[in-house]
Amino acid sequence: MWKEVRDREAGKLPTSAFASRVRSRRLSALAICNHKEIISPHHGAVNSLQVDLTEGRYLLSGASDGSAAIYDIQQATEYEKGLIAKHKSLFVVDKQHGYGHKFAISTVIWYPVDTGLFVTGSFDHYVKVWDTNMAQVVMDFKMPGKVYGTAMSSVAKAHMLIAAGSADVQVRLCDIASGAFTHTLSGHRGGIMNVEWSTSSEWILMTGGCDGAIRFWDIRRAGCFRILDQSQSQFGRRPPFPERTPTEVVTRTAAAGSSSVNKLISKKKATLGNGKKQSQAVCKLQNLTTSHTMHKSHPGTASSYSRATAHFGAVTGLRATRDGLYLLSSGSDSRLRLWDIESGCSISVNFEATRLQTNKAIQLALSQDSSAVFIPSMSNVKVYDVLSGLNLQTFYGHYDMVNCCYFNMQDQELYTGSNDRHILVWSPPSSSFSDMDEEERKRLNLKADEDNWSQ
Amino acid sequence: MSVWNYVVTAHKPTNVTHSCVGNFTSPQELNLIIAKCTRIEIHLLTAHGLQPMLDVPIYGRIATLELFRPHGEPQDFLFISTERYKFCVLQWDPDTSELITRAMGDVSDRIGRPTDNGQIIHGLLKYGNKMKLQIEIVVFEELSLLIGLIDPDCRLIGLHLYDGLFKVIPFDNKGQLKEAFNIRLEELQVLDIKFLYGCSRPTIVVLYQDNKDARHVKTYEVVLKDKDFVEGPWSQNNLDNGAGLLIPVPMPLGGVIIIGEETIVYCNGTIFKAIPIRPSITRAYGRVDADGSRYLLGDNAGLIHLLVITHERERVNGLKIEHLGETTVASTISYLDNAVVYVGSSYGDSQLCSVLIKLNLQPDAKGSYVEVLEAYVNLGPIVDFCVVDLERQGQGQVVTCSGAYKDGSLRIVRNGIGINEQASVELQGIKGLWSLRSSINDPYDSLLVVSFISETRVLAMNMDDELEESEIEGFSAEEQTLFCQNAIHDQLVQVTATVVRLVSSTTRQLLHEWNAPSGYSVNVATANASQVLLATGGGHLVYLEIEKEKLIEVKHIQLEYEISCLDINPIGENPNYTTVAAVGMWTDLTVRIFSLPSLELLTKENLGGEIIPRSILQCTFEGVSYLLCTLGDGHLLNFLLDINTGGLSNRKKVSLGTQPITLRTFSSKDTTHVFAASDRPTVIYSSNKKLLYSNVNLKEVSHMCPFNSAAFPDRSVWLYELTKKVLIFYWLYGFFSIQCSANDPICFIFLCLAIAKEGELSIGTIDDIQKLHIRTIPLGQHARRICHQEQSRTFSICCFKNCQISNEETEMHFIRLLDDQTFEFMSIFPLDSYEYGCSIISCSFSDDNNAYYCVGTAYVLPEENEPSKGRILVFAVEDGKLQLIVEKETKGAVYSLNAFNGKLLAAINQKIQLYKWTLREDGSRELQTECGHHGHILALYVQTRGDFIVVGDLMKSISLLLYKHEEGAIEELARDYNANWMSAVEILDDDVFVGAENNYNLFTVRKNSDAASDEERGRLEVVGEYHLGEFVNRFRHGSLVMRLPDSEVGNIPTIIFGTINGVIGVIASLPHDQYVFFEKLQANLVKVIKGVGGLSHEQWRSFNNEKRTADARNFLDGDLIESFLDLSRSRMDDIATSMGVTLEELCKRVEELTRLH
């Protein structure tokens, strides 16, 4: 690190390269954390984890006992022997809570804009929106079946929609602003395990179902516009962009969005106008990729006949890369697939020796530059290089199936939740112990070889 | 509260990042365009060298600078793209000498990952005119990747901004830009992209690295119709592992040169030629010939090579490389013309070199074909600096660690102009000082007339270049001289209280005299070569004209009051005659302009106030005529003077000192300047048609006159050697012995100033007239840390140099001790192998009066990611030597050291550690661990104030710690929870801290000690955000200017910062009412001053990092605010009106701010 610091100050190392080098170095040094512990209050499997997107400070966890908890991961609640930071939950909402979930919480997410709200989804068919400060439910949505997954778009400027996937075949979009469902998206032939918003457009939603299909939706249009097909894989050169690339449209939308608030009206116009163009593009693309099986009909309805699958069995995990180019999916076929979002083709990457939980939605995590993916693999967590599929590392530490992982990009820390009810922290090593001077150790009455079993 | 901050640049960026050459300002003119990160400079290539035409700021960090010529255009356009994904196309407007924006836009995308390895920037141009040169310029930083390039046939602009995407902006038939589109680029680890010449379809050649780290080259054709690539004509696999630079070769040869670390390869699909080279990293190239057969290559050791492609019938049959010589480490190379090359550097001074590439020319004695003609100062990268007052005048100077590699140096940066004293004599009671020449056309001054209360003495330069007493027979020696001057027809004129004497300068005999009427004595007088104006008691104003051997009284008027000062300095076209005279009056305190010879009153300007004018001067700077008038209290008024009507306008008032000021003109490098002699001597000069005031490094000057003599040479002289066809410029420093042959008709004009100080007459040379004066101490090694010790009057630096030990490049690190006056090395302490110096301070400890240097080091072992061992070394300076007193081993790199409550506070990797200074039983000293604080990722930057410790973390922003004396422990009080990657921190006051971070932003945070909840108290509130656009390496408290206690700005606290680009900037914490006022002014200025290329100021200054963008707040852009003074009068008036203040008031307030730096 020292050399990088020096080269940066002399201008020899560009600052962005400095940051990415430090990050990748820290990433490659991840190990079970020796200075930080999260004290899990849960009495059941930890199913979902997320750190807030604004400050990177509060970890939210949801567990099978119907409880959700929040921890401050920056500021420890206490220190053991002055060194090991213990992070106890700031508060827990569980079955005892008046409005708590009755059954297992399968998914927890933060409201992306601030830490004032969070969302939980449960097997009791409810999606609940909580006020963080009051620890109270402010809104709930009754879903037709067990809720498996929820998602909110972090790039959204024009909507506050929670996409929720449940045991029902329809994806529902719950609007926090109105408290009602705004959309039901039909197409899947099984329950929906996973929902994921596009990282480049606030209108694009990707869902993975128990039917093995991954469908792409433009929520401004009826029907789904793309179904990923595992047989459509891409060798060699990627296909070109369609004539009018959605990216460009997005760029302009974004430009309009970043203008001041009082131009809201013009912004809306802009997005509508561009939306049309985009969907034309989408139609064209649709025709390009799937026209050989399709008749000329409405792309939305046409797609509902498609039986293309992304995985054999259910799609258990979905994660889009931050650059908006790729989608990673995991399935109950124990496979991990990488997809090119633009073309909808699967990119042939051989992820070595994956073995995945088959009966449950799992939560994948990506590193900051999306070069590495963290995958719960039975009771371990495996790290793969996204583009080559190399297994970079395997984390052993949990005693039971791992359900979820979340990578905190701010601190390069990984949090994993497991059926063993623990939340483990994996972090780059801190030499707090080793660099302590003798005199200080004496002061703290610590001996390196002492543990609870010593006399 | 230091919440409201004003950020201003005291020294502009000097790090040359890009340069290119072309016909930008006119089809006939050849221009060199230089980018200095956030500024562009346009130079014109003339027979006399480079002539600056324009220097403008860009609201962005320049990522690409390209000249290109769309079809049908007679001259080139300039394409600029910025690191925040804006681009613009600029054209020169010959009428206004400004830049016109032809096109602009935003090329950012929501998808794609920024090519985060940095940037490569390419230029590629083609001239229609075959006589002109074709030039390519490249900046290459290792692993760098934001690329912008233009097709040689101007069909499209290509940009590689995000991994896997290639953005194309096509041109239409009329040369207008069309809508951009993206093409997927298969290769993710792209090292370089270039367009190939001579292809029917635009073809790019891509140098990339695969995931097994092997490097290959591939070509793609861009099909505009399909908006896609098709596989290009050829590719080449498995190149040199260090291949990093592509040079496309123009037709008729075509193809591309691939520069590696050990080989250079030419290939074009059919021919493949390779030659081995000495291992080196080539950073820049410049094409010499239009046909692309020769290139100059510059590597990171500063060596320049010539690469020659040998070819036969347009078929390449080999490559040849020749070592030419050494320059500064080049970041860009631009071949100008006639073997003159501009070498732009990021790590040392940029240079203009003459490269003798003709094979028949012989190298000089050192085997070098390179001759440096001119050097342009570059302070970057400023890695560290300290603020000291070496001359003990109450004015800070900045001593920077600048440069890198072999160009490492110390730079002493001082506000104001240096006078280097060459000779002095003790002379009491000097009342006036004039220099005379033996004839009016003589280039040298040979006589110095010194006037005393009742006598006048003449000093002359003798054959041994010494001043000795002389005599002018015709002069009155028993009287005080009021004025004397060389006059036309080889005459001299002397004015005393009673008489005006006209003396022959050859015979020195009196020719004619004019006597004051009896009962009246002359009070003040002035003269030029053909006119004399004098005033006697009773308000009589007498105008005389000088003719051959005759003084003629032309006009005589009486004014109602006594005259205090007058001036007839010629400002019109005739250097010997003026048609206007300026007169300052007692009693009614006016300045009056009279016409000559009629002595008609043209203008009367009331000065206001109660202070009489003491000295008045009319002069012309850069073609603009001014009237300067100083008051008895040290203020200076300046007006624009209309020579024809005598009208005065645009009144401005500044304070230069506290005592009466006398004004005198002098010239240096053919430019007129004014010397204001007072208790705070100042040089007044003009730059960009704006008057600037630079103080001089002298304490008090009562009189000054220019004294140009052969013995005291001007420090810089251009010598044009016209005998050879090649124009060679010699840049001469300091003294040199004159070795002109008898037949050489060149004259040397040396400028000196004769200065009368308290009881002393001295003669000195003057530095270049510029606001900041920079002195360079070359080190030949890279200095990283510096500190000054007052007690021993020494500097100590941590530095290193690269050494070659048995084929392995290693670094040797040292601690060096330098004298703070002479900057001579006094002592050196080598560190262990692998041991690097990281931090250095001078401090003393409690119970010990000695001052020590404390050095923190790290053992950087190749196999370790992070140093796990380091040392703290405590040195005392004894007999000018560094004496190691104590060493203490640490468990990591000592990134920072601070003196803290008589103890030593060290930042060691993740930890803050406090050491106390204890006495052992045997009387020796030791550092003993007291307490520490964990919980940082890397505590890189630490500042302390009282018991408070502010830590800037590698990636976790700022945290505030408190040392608790009773418990002997350090605890965290508060923290900023944002993820800022810090590069420097400083404490502004008890509550507010400023930080600089990795994305070129500044921000301030405030301690919330009064907040209600623990949670809020534990959080440092972000109160200010600002995009500086510069990477700050260091903040230091201090000021570059003398603080006058009476001025309003005297009490504004300032800190100085230094950046990678060589910027020295000032952050001033303004009082709230001032901040509000200037914020309003800034808002008004943004509407009036448009950014070059239509770039928005608001967007440029908005805080921006990977996560978010937010408008700047609680920071003001001083550079913008101070550019108010450059506006035209009418625009200034408009702004003053909308601000609701008078223009004079507004100018005064802005000018006061300019005196902060």
Interface residues (C-beta under 8 A of the other chain):
Chain A: M1 W2 K3 V5 R6 R8 E9 A10 G11 K12 L13 P14 T15 S16 A17 F18 A19 S20 V22 R25 A29 H35 E55 G56 R57 Q74 Q75 L83 A85 V155 T199 S200 S201 G236 R237 R238 P239 P240 F241 E243 T245 T247 E248 V250 T251 A254 A255 S258 R322 D323 G324 L325 E342 D369 S370 L387 S388 Q410 D411 S430 S431 S432 S434 D435 M436 D437 E439 E440
Chain B: N15 D106 S108 D109 R110 I111 G112 R113 P114 D116 N117 G118 Q119 E141 E142 L143 S144 Y162 D163 G164 E179 A180 F181 N182 I183 R184 E186 L188 N211 D226 K227 D228 F229 S346 Y347 G380 P381 V383 A404 H782 R784 Y836 C838 A858 V860 N865 E866 P867 S868 K891 G892 A893 Y895 I908 N909 Q910 K911 Q928 T929 G932 H934 G935 I937 L938 L940 L954 M955 K956 R975 Y977 N978 A979 W981 S983 N998 N999 Y1000 G1018 F1031 N1033 I1060 N1061 T1109
